Amino acid sequence: MGVTNGLVNCTCGTDTCTISPLPGDPALLASGRVKRGWVWNQFFVVEEYTGTEPLYVGKIHSDSDEGDGSIKYTISGEGAGTIFLIDEITGDIHATERLDREQKTFYTLRAQARDRQTDQLLEPESEFIIKVQDINDSEPRFLEGPYIGSVAELSPVGTSVMQVMASDADDPTYGSSARVVYSVLEGEQHFTVDSKTGVIRTAVADLDRETQDRYEVVIRATDMAGQLGGLSGSTTVTIVVTDVNDNPPRFPQSESCCIVETAPVGTAIGRVKAEDSDVGENTDMTYQVKDEEGVEMFKVTTDSNTQEAVITVQKPLDYESKKVHTVVVEALNKFVDPRFVDLGTFRDQTIVRVSVLDVDEPPEFRPPSNLMEVQEDAHVGSIVGVVTALDPDTANHPVRRAVIQGLTDAERIFDIDAKTGAIVTGKVLDRETAGWHNITVLAMEAGEMEECSVEASLRIRILDVNDNPPELATPYEAAVCEDAKPGQLIQTISVVDRDEPQSGHRFYFTLAPEATNNHHFSLLDIQDNTAAVHTQRVGFNRQEQDVFLLPILVVDSGPPALSSTGTLTIRVCGCDSNGAIQSCNSTAYVVSATLSPGALIALLVCVLILVVLVLLILTLKRHHKSHLTSEDDEDMRDNVIKYNDEGGGEQDTEAYDMSALRSLYDFKGGPGRNPASELHALPQWVQSPDLDFSVFRDYICRKVEQADEDLSVPPYDSFQTYAFEGSDSPVPSLSSINTWSSGSEQDFSYLGGWGPRFRQLAALYAGRRGEEDSEES
């Protein structure tokens, strides 16, 4: 065995190792001689030594040692001085402690040979290893436990269940200390284990979960390949046998239950359950009714939580018809394993006896018809129909009946015979007022309380008779142009009738007898319950006749046939060239028929402006004529200064004819003048109570009278100054003349847009007259 360490070559024989320098060693090259090397025994130490003396490990020796004690041997490294001690003279190494290979397999140390006198190294330091030799002192261990496996019941022999593995801490490369084999200590009659791999398999094919669902198997692992003296360890493996659906459901016994005959549909009668030895979803079941009678009368559902069959009533029960019902209920597994179908059928049946209990039932209406009909002209006391009610019980007690009025029959229009059940009319019927009546009939056994009664709703339809004449649908009004030609369509007429005959309405139209001599219009029956009115002459004249009244006779188809007369109003209107109506004798009619609201308002405004202008012109002409016809042919014109912006001085002047103002007030006095007659064309102006014109009116009237009577006054008046200022001006005004009102400019609304202008002219006119007086004086 050769080991290279530094610059030495170690060659090991059987008992010793010699260390010599390598060919490239500088010492060899310098001296030209071969350097002596180390010599020692091969080092191994057995673990778990139990002796009382230190265990000899080996010896290190240098070939330069002549045995005179001049060389001192020392060691260093792992365990040196503690675990391992060396004799400095002989180089013997001993182990002083018990070693464990499973904790540490080898130790690395370094050996030195020194001169005892100078403590200088005589040989290069060399590294060596002390190996701990293994002994079989560790048993196999199962480190991954506890082990739990599972296998389905009825699995074939040799089915793999699971695998177990044991570990051995001994050296697997030395001897057989770590070679483990497996065996079954307990449970070998049901399971086996592979000695090398540790795979557990089934040993039988009849594992039955219903018999035993869990097995505890003990597995042993032995080292030394199972040889004598080997160590062993064991573990317990739990094997659970899982369920398969190998058992069909089974009903333990027949069942019976009872229920009253008045139980409503959907009432649960009872529950039955089939037992199943399986577990989990293998016990899920579905139930069904197998016999025909049971399918008709009863219904079976499955309670998913309890896996029970719930039997409910599907049709009303009747004790008098059948007292006992036999129901065949079948249970089936919901999930069937096809591997075990051959073991037997996976369904079972049981018979459930259902006993119907008798109760004292209220009367029953037979047949249960709830619709009757009667004509509206039926006399009071007429029979509408008969309600039959019988006692369904075996005793068959007599039944008495009564009418409970419904919402639409609060006035007891109908009554009933308590014994026969005949429903008769109690009042006169009118289909047009109420076409349907809803009543409730109460039936109870004679002598019983109302708790044992039953109610039935009954609808009575009132059949129509022809008792209402037809009428025009609306008060028709039509228009015809003055230049209309014969045959023009004027109006299409329809009618209404409150009756509703089963065969539908059919109306006939003709002109009333009083219109037979009519040569202006004709009536055509269109045969679809409408009629058309056409012109029969050329042209009409509004001046001669502007309205025509055309009586029309309408007859229905009966029976009996009823009739009524309606009047069509036809107005003669003026039309344009396209036939569009322009105006009729009724302004409201024409305007509403031809103009929109906006156009109507614009037209009225224009008319109002024209009226005001005409009145103003007439007033001016009349006033001017009165001046020309006066004794002196007085032509009086007034220069009036107008202030539009209440500023600007005397430059803002315009000339106005003040003669128009003299006719606006009721002036008193003055020869040849009648102001009241000149105001007849103007609208009446109602003076507001808060306005005071007396100062100006009196002043103006007085001045007018003086001017008219004074022949020396020149025909033209000129006023230069203001001698009369009027009363105090309002606080917010810039003028010295009171505007007579604190309100808006609407005080003179009767003059339209001339109101503000008139107020200003009146004030200026009064001021000019005052100024004239001052100059004359």
LUMZA-624991 format. One record per residue (C-alpha): residue in one letter; x, y, z. Coordinates in pm, whole numbers, padded with zeros to 5 digits, always signed. Layout:
<rs>
aXYZ;...
</rs>
This chain:
<rs>
m+00000+00000+00000;g+00159+00331-00107;v+00068+00682+00022;t+00215+01011-00096;n+00250+01271+00178;g+00460+01587+00121;l+00797+01487-00031;v+00805+01131+00101;n+00685+00808-00046;c+00523+00562+00197;t+00543+00195+00106;c+00352-00037+00341;g+00420-00405+00383;t+00232-00651+00590;d+00325-00515+00934;t+00525-00197+00878;c+00525+00111+00657;t+00852+00267+00535;i+00859+00636+00433;s+01136+00737+00190;p+01207+01066+00011;l+01076+01115-00341;p+01321+01138-00631;g+01273+01512-00656;d+01349+01581-00289;p+01590+01877-00259;a+01770+01708+00032;l+01844+01409-00187;l+01968+01628-00465;a+02191+01825-00229;s+02355+01542-00041;g+02347+01279-00306;r+02230+01019-00052;v+01893+00849+00019;k+01707+00989+00321;r+01597+00736+00579;g+01213+00703+00620;w+00942+00616+00872;v+00864+00258+00969;w+00551+00168+01174;n+00281-00098+01202;q-00055-00078+01017;f-00306+00106+01245;f-00655-00037+01320;v-00852-00025+01641;v-01163-00230+01724;e-01469-00038+01842;e-01638-00096+02170;y-01324-00230+02348;t-01420-00316+02707;g-01078-00408+02858;t-00926-00238+03160;e-00587-00167+03001;p-00521+00081+02717;l-00571-00083+02382;y-00258-00114+02173;v-00303+00052+01837;g+00038+00033+01670;k+00396+00163+01657;i+00575+00436+01462;h+00953+00404+01406;s+01222+00582+01212;d+01499+00380+01045;s+01746+00626+01188;d+01660+00521+01538;e+01955+00323+01676;g+01780+00247+02002;d+01993+00476+02218;g+01701+00698+02318;s+01820+01003+02129;i+01499+01028+01923;k+01173+01143+02074;y+00844+01041+01901;t+00537+01268+01920;i+00190+01278+01754;s-00066+01553+01688;g-00411+01574+01535;e-00756+01427+01618;g-00758+01267+01966;a-00384+01307+02016;g-00298+01327+02390;t-00656+01237+02493;i-00786+00935+02306;f-00447+00830+02171;l-00116+00832+02367;i+00236+00756+02232;d+00546+00632+02405;e+00816+00893+02321;i+01095+00637+02322;t+00939+00332+02161;g+00676+00502+01944;d+00398+00268+02067;i+00043+00417+02037;h-00242+00313+02270;a-00612+00403+02278;t-00728+00507+02621;e-01104+00541+02552;r-01380+00320+02417;l-01442+00402+02049;d-01770+00384+01851;r-01752+00344+01477;e-02110+00459+01434;q-02006+00795+01577;k-01659+00830+01410;t-01509+00588+01161;f-01145+00713+01154;y-00903+00965+01307;t-00634+01161+01120;l-00303+01224+01303;r+00054+01346+01225;a+00380+01180+01347;q+00708+01361+01430;a+01060+01229+01513;r+01269+01491+01701;d+01616+01508+01841;r+01575+01477+02216;q+01855+01725+02283;t+01775+01996+02028;d+01404+01920+01968;q+01470+01951+01596;l+01280+01738+01345;l+01489+01451+01226;e+01230+01335+00973;p+00967+01527+00782;e+00631+01523+00959;s+00404+01248+00820;e+00023+01209+00835;f-00140+00876+00914;i-00496+00745+00984;i-00628+00523+01261;k-00941+00339+01140;v-01208+00216+01383;q-01293-00140+01294;d-01667-00227+01297;i-01833-00496+01504;n-02202-00595+01489;d-02325-00380+01772;s-02629-00204+01606;e-02966-00376+01548;p-03189-00287+01250;r-03439-00005+01315;f-03765+00092+01139;l-03732+00467+01125;e-04045+00557+00918;g-04309+00406+01147;p-04583+00384+01246;y-04689+00206+00931;i-05052+00207+00817;g-05158+00041+00495;s-05485-00055+00328;v-05612-00323+00096;a-05956-00378-00055;e-06153-00671+00072;l-06170-00980-00149;s-05839-00884-00312;p-05655-01178-00476;v-05355-01349-00315;g-05031-01160-00359;t-05189-00815-00376;s-04929-00561-00266;v-05028-00375+00048;m-04725-00157+00130;q-04346-00164+00182;v-04146-00131+00506;m-03770-00062+00536;a-03528-00099+00827;s-03187+00072+00866;d-02870-00076+01029;a-02600+00161+01156;d-02319-00097+01112;d-02065-00080+00831;p-02229-00222+00516;t-01882-00269+00354;y-01745-00487+00631;g-01886-00829+00685;s-02263-00892+00712;s-02334-00666+01004;a-02565-00441+00793;r-02730-00710+00575;v-03099-00710+00680;v-03369-00967+00604;y-03746-00935+00683;s-03996-01182+00825;v-04352-01183+00969;l-04379-01245+01341;e-04758-01199+01374;g-05031-01213+01105;e-04851-01455+00878;q-05178-01642+00812;h-05314-01336+00625;f-05004-01149+00502;t-04648-01218+00385;v-04339-01000+00348;d-04059-01015+00095;s-03737-01093+00293;k-03521-00864+00083;t-03749-00574-00022;g-03988-00558+00275;v-04302-00552+00050;i-04608-00681+00235;r-04861-00882+00034;t-05189-01061+00097;a-05160-01430+00176;v-05531-01515+00137;a-05813-01408-00099;d-06100-01408+00147;l-06035-01089+00337;d-06385-00966+00435;r-06428-00618+00573;e-06766-00709+00720;t-06588-00986+00922;q-06269-00798+01016;d-06177-00456+00890;r-05834-00413+01056;y-05521-00628+01106;e-05209-00569+01317;v-04906-00736+01149;v-04563-00751+01321;i-04266-00739+01083;r-03912-00828+01202;a-03580-00720+01045;t-03260-00922+01126;d-02899-00833+01031;m-02611-01073+00958;a-02837-01190+00671;g-03046-01375+00924;q-02757-01590+01052;l-02731-01701+01406;g-02608-01426+01631;g-02751-01147+01423;l-02933-00857+01582;s-03301-00781+01500;g-03570-00513+01534;s-03945-00518+01476;t-04238-00287+01399;t-04618-00318+01393;v-04797-00250+01066;t-05169-00163+01075;i-05349-00287+00765;v-05703-00156+00705;v-05937-00358+00487;t-06138-00116+00271;d-06497-00178+00163;v-06628-00281-00177;n-06993-00297-00270;d-07029-00671-00223;n-07349-00667-00015;p-07699-00588-00149;p-07954-00385+00051;r-08191-00580+00271;f-08523-00477+00427;p-08540-00619+00779;q-08919-00675+00769;s-09245-00549+00622;e-09378-00214+00738;s-09721-00072+00803;c-09851+00280+00864;c-10177+00472+00872;i-10304+00813+00765;v-10634+01001+00775;e-10828+01027+00454;t-10824+01408+00464;a-10446+01427+00449;p-10350+01670+00172;v-10137+01570-00123;g-09767+01574-00029;t-09822+01457+00330;a-09553+01213+00448;i-09706+00879+00556;g-09396+00707+00695;r-09037+00600+00642;v-08872+00265+00566;k-08504+00181+00535;a-08308-00103+00379;e-07996-00215+00564;d-07659-00253+00389;s-07348-00405+00547;d-07124-00193+00331;v-07002+00151+00430;g-06961+00491+00267;e-07109+00552-00073;n-07166+00177-00113;t-07469+00220+00115;d-07626+00498-00096;m-07963+00382-00221;t-08254+00482-00436;y-08612+00373-00372;q-08905+00327-00606;v-09262+00200-00601;k-09304-00118-00800;d-09679-00192-00799;e-09921-00003-01024;e-10161+00091-00749;g-09885+00235-00535;v-09742+00434-00825;e-10078+00604-00876;m-10156+00685-00513;f-09815+00725-00347;k-09470+00864-00414;v-09136+00751-00269;t-08832+00978-00229;t-08490+00915-00072;d-08361+01110+00226;s-07996+01164+00131;n-07891+01213+00494;t-08049+00900+00646;q-08083+00688+00330;e-08448+00627+00418;a-08744+00593+00184;v-09005+00866+00251;i-09357+00768+00139;t-09590+01060+00062;v-09948+01091-00061;q-09972+01158-00433;k-10352+01154-00473;p-10631+01232-00226;l-10730+00933-00014;d-11089+00822+00044;y-11181+00592+00325;e-11515+00514+00165;s-11346+00402-00159;k-11056+00198-00015;k-10950+00145+00343;v-10612-00027+00296;h-10346+00027+00029;t-10055-00208-00036;v-09736-00041-00157;v-09437-00239-00285;v-09114-00046-00223;e-08789-00152-00386;a-08439-00050-00273;l-08141-00044-00510;n-07775+00036-00455;k-07685+00363-00616;f-07328+00257-00700;v-07283-00107-00810;d-06937-00267-00846;p-06949-00474-01165;r-06693-00718-01017;f-06946-00845-00767;v-07269-00843-00965;d-07252-01222-00993;l-07260-01256-00615;g-07632-01177-00614;t-07891-00915-00700;f-07823-00570-00555;r-08187-00483-00480;d-08453-00584-00234;q-08828-00527-00193;t-09067-00485+00096;i-09444-00441+00131;v-09581-00137+00313;r-09946-00151+00424;v-10111+00192+00437;s-10434+00207+00638;v-10671+00496+00564;l-10850+00633+00871;d-11204+00763+00843;v-11291+01121+00941;d-11617+01313+00937;e-11573+01495+00609;p-11762+01806+00508;p-12008+01787+00220;e-11883+01776-00137;f-12014+01967-00436;r-12098+01740-00731;p-12022+01808-01003;p-11764+02074-00919;s-11874+02313-01195;n-11828+02678-01099;l-11986+02856-01398;m-12353+02939-01455;e-12526+03165-01708;v-12848+03366-01703;q-12995+03624-01940;e-13014+03978-01818;d-13390+04003-01882;a-13465+03711-01648;h-13747+03780-01405;v-13685+03801-01031;g-13703+03449-00890;s-13581+03279-01207;i-13364+02970-01151;v-13004+03024-01257;g-12880+02673-01176;v-12870+02402-00911;v-12574+02335-00679;t-12554+01971-00565;a-12379+01890-00238;l-12363+01544-00076;d-12214+01399+00240;p-11923+01173+00134;d-11927+00979+00461;t-12094+00642+00492;a-12373+00790+00707;n-12467+01027+00422;h-12630+01295+00635;p-12858+01553+00474;v-12692+01874+00360;r-12818+02230+00382;r-12681+02516+00172;a-12648+02894+00190;v-12512+03172-00027;i-12227+03388+00092;q-12226+03699-00120;g-11908+03773-00315;l-11729+04099-00383;t-11938+04175-00692;d-12265+04062-00533;a-12278+04272-00217;e-12651+04351-00270;r-12767+03987-00261;i-12870+03974-00623;f-12889+03593-00594;d-13034+03355-00336;i-13029+02978-00286;d-13276+02715-00168;a-13113+02555+00137;k-13256+02209+00058;t-13253+02179-00319;g-12952+02402-00387;a-13136+02598-00657;i-12985+02942-00715;v-13245+03204-00809;t-13228+03573-00901;g-13318+03815-00625;k-13308+04139-00823;v-13336+04265-01180;l-13015+04198-01373;d-12833+04437-01603;r-12540+04310-01803;e-12423+04659-01890;t-12387+04739-01518;a-12229+04409-01411;g-12162+04131-01659;w-12020+03885-01403;h-12109+03796-01045;n-11888+03599-00808;i-12065+03426-00519;t-11962+03167-00262;v-12191+02876-00176;l-12163+02726+00175;a-12269+02365+00235;m-12282+02192+00573;e-12438+01884+00724;a-12771+01947+00887;g-12722+02020+01257;e-12344+02057+01229;m-12139+02362+01313;e-11978+02571+01043;e-11642+02410+01119;c-11769+02105+00925;s-11876+02311+00626;v-11726+02355+00282;e-11730+02650+00047;a-11740+02661-00331;s-11685+02965-00551;l-11939+03012-00826;r-11923+03250-01122;i-12245+03364-01286;r-12225+03521-01631;i-12504+03756-01737;l-12598+03690-02099;d-12672+03990-02314;v-13006+04084-02465;n-13053+04366-02712;d-13189+04634-02480;n-12971+04932-02578;p-13005+05120-02907;p-12696+05214-03107;e-12567+05570-03082;l-12325+05785-03280;a-11974+05741-03144;t-11924+06118-03093;p-12117+06442-03159;y-11987+06462-03514;e-11915+06802-03676;a-11802+06833-04035;a-11706+07113-04273;v-11772+07160-04643;c-11612+07411-04879;e-11827+07666-05057;d-11692+07548-05389;a-11744+07177-05312;k-11834+06947-05598;p-12089+06664-05589;g-11970+06332-05447;q-11703+06471-05215;l-11658+06278-04885;i-11738+06498-04587;q-11745+06266-04286;t-11722+05896-04196;i-11959+05797-03917;s-11932+05509-03669;v-12158+05409-03381;v-12133+05244-03039;d-12368+04999-02873;r-12355+04896-02507;d-12489+04553-02598;e-12260+04264-02689;p-12445+04010-02904;q-12276+03673-02941;s-12288+03700-03320;g-12135+04048-03313;h-12274+04388-03404;r-12433+04477-03740;f-12558+04833-03789;y-12760+04988-04070;f-12746+05360-04163;t-13012+05572-04336;l-13117+05934-04337;a-13393+06014-04091;p-13742+06059-04246;e-13727+06434-04191;a-13417+06446-04414;t-13562+06253-04706;n-13611+06574-04903;n-13251+06675-04846;h-13078+06760-05176;h-12751+06875-05030;f-12597+06558-04887;s-12620+06183-04929;l-12550+05893-04688;l-12378+05571-04798;d-12377+05257-04576;i-12029+05104-04620;q-12146+04768-04478;d-11870+04756-04215;n-12067+04928-03937;t-11968+05270-04072;a-12130+05516-04312;a-12000+05797-04531;v-12158+06139-04592;h-12101+06293-04940;t-12201+06621-05106;q-12490+06607-05351;r-12487+06956-05506;v-12244+07202-05663;g-12124+07477-05432;f-12258+07627-05111;n-12302+07986-04996;r-12231+08084-04639;q-12432+08398-04677;e-12745+08198-04752;q-12685+07913-04498;d-12371+07846-04303;v-12483+07539-04100;f-12668+07222-04208;l-12809+06970-03962;l-12826+06620-04108;p-13029+06366-03899;i-12904+06007-03938;l-13099+05696-03833;v-12893+05399-03701;v-13052+05053-03657;d-12886+04744-03501;s-12944+04380-03595;g-13150+04289-03285;p-13347+04093-03194;p-13539+04305-03144;a-13391+04569-03370;l-13336+04899-03190;s-13262+05236-03346;s-13165+05591-03261;t-13124+05918-03449;g-12810+06128-03435;t-12744+06466-03591;l-12439+06553-03800;t-12355+06927-03793;i-12208+07046-04124;r-12059+07397-04146;v-12001+07579-04473;c-11648+07726-04486;g-11430+07922-04720;c-11139+07723-04866;d-10831+07798-05072;s-10753+07657-05413;n-10618+07336-05260;g-10935+07273-05060;a-10786+07373-04724;i-11040+07543-04496;q-10966+07911-04437;s-11264+08041-04242;c-11611+07932-04134;n-11906+08104-03974;s-11752+08024-03634;t-11419+08199-03580;a-11321+07966-03302;y-11388+07667-03523;v-11187+07803-03818;v-10898+07918-03609;s-10877+07601-03410;a-10899+07397-03728;t-10647+07589-03937;l-10410+07783-03709;s-10166+07679-03444;p-10166+07856-03103;g-09858+08057-03197;a-10010+08179-03522;l-10334+08265-03339;i-10150+08485-03087;a-09957+08666-03364;l-10282+08729-03551;l-10452+08877-03244;v-10155+09110-03179;c-10167+09241-03535;v-10542+09300-03511;l-10498+09490-03184;i-10229+09715-03333;l-10445+09792-03633;v-10741+09884-03409;v-10526+10120-03201;l-10388+10290-03513;v-10733+10331-03664;l-10872+10482-03344;l-10577+10720-03319;i-10617+10833-03681;l-10989+10886-03637;t-10930+11086-03322;l-10672+11309-03491;k-10898+11369-03789;r-11195+11453-03572;h-10991+11694-03360;h-10847+11860-03669;k-11193+11900-03819;s-11323+12065-03501;h-11046+12326-03524;l-11127+12404-03885;t-11493+12454-03811;s-11440+12683-03512;e-11535+13047-03536;d-11181+13172-03584;d-11063+12864-03772;e-10805+12838-03501;d-10500+12638-03593;m-10311+12584-03277;r-09986+12397-03278;d-09770+12346-02979;n-09397+12304-02970;v-09324+12053-02698;i-08979+11960-02579;k-08951+11583-02526;y-08695+11442-02289;n-08626+11085-02384;d-08329+11033-02159;e-08409+11292-01892;g-08106+11493-01995;g-07951+11648-02298;g-08087+12002-02261;e-08299+12201-02497;q-08135+12064-02808;d-08347+11748-02789;t-08671+11885-02926;e-08938+11753-03152;a-09261+11904-03268;y-09587+11736-03170;d-09943+11820-03253;m-10096+11868-02914;s-10446+11877-03050;a-10474+11501-03000;l-10423+11546-02627;r-10720+11775-02587;s-10965+11495-02658;l-10820+11246-02409;y-10976+11395-02097;d-11323+11501-02014;f-11273+11885-02029;k-11551+12094-01899;g-11657+12418-02060;g-11556+12579-02379;p-11789+12680-02655;g-11848+12456-02947;r-11661+12160-02796;n-11785+11829-02663;p-11486+11627-02542;a-11703+11342-02426;s-11827+11284-02781;e-11471+11264-02906;l-11382+10984-02666;h-11649+10737-02770;a-11410+10548-03001;l-11143+10493-02736;p-11152+10212-02480;q-11276+10312-02136;w-10989+10382-01907;v-11048+10304-01542;q-10835+10530-01334;s-10643+10364-01057;p-10747+10483-00711;d-10393+10578-00623;l-10350+10821-00920;d-10435+11195-00884;f-10471+11388-01210;s-10687+11665-01075;v-10409+11928-01067;f-10316+11883-01432;r-10667+11813-01555;d-10810+12130-01398;y-10517+12337-01512;i-10526+12208-01869;c-10903+12248-01893;r-10888+12600-01767;k-10616+12697-02012;v-10796+12533-02300;e-11111+12727-02222;q-10918+13054-02204;a-10742+12984-02532;d-11065+12899-02707;e-11245+13209-02582;d-10957+13458-02627;l-10973+13587-02985;s-10651+13779-02947;v-10438+13469-02908;p-10228+13413-03219;p-10279+13089-03406;y-09939+12959-03298;d-09830+12935-02942;s-09467+12951-02838;f-09354+12866-02489;q-09001+12940-02384;t-09000+12906-02007;y-09162+12688-01747;a-09377+12876-01501;f-09563+12578-01363;e-09364+12286-01225;g-09649+12083-01081;s-09629+11916-00741;d-09315+11785-00575;s-09132+11520-00773;p-09082+11165-00633;v-08752+11091-00465;p-08605+10869-00740;s-08719+11100-01027;l-08501+11355-01204;s-08799+11551-01332;s-08986+11827-01152;i-09315+11691-01284;n-09489+11418-01086;t-09558+11106-01292;w-09878+11055-01094;s-09795+10698-00997;s-09526+10496-00837;g-09624+10195-01043;s-09503+10081-01382;e-09566+10229-01724;q-09876+10007-01751;d-10088+10291-01599;f-10161+10393-01962;s-10197+10040-02096;y-10529+10128-02259;l-10329+10329-02516;g-10090+10045-02588;g-09743+10171-02669;w-09864+10539-02658;g-09906+10536-02281;p-09557+10656-02178;r-09554+10911-02463;f-09889+11051-02358;r-09786+11092-01997;q-09478+11290-02101;l-09671+11508-02346;a-09936+11584-02086;a-09678+11701-01838;l-09495+11917-02092;y-09820+12060-02215;a-09914+12170-01867;g-09575+12334-01819;r-09602+12525-02147;r-09942+12666-02051;g-09802+12788-01721;e-09514+12954-01893;e-09750+13128-02133;d-09945+13271-01843;s-09630+13411-01691;e-09532+13588-02013;e-09875+13738-02060;s-09875+13873-01711;
</rs>
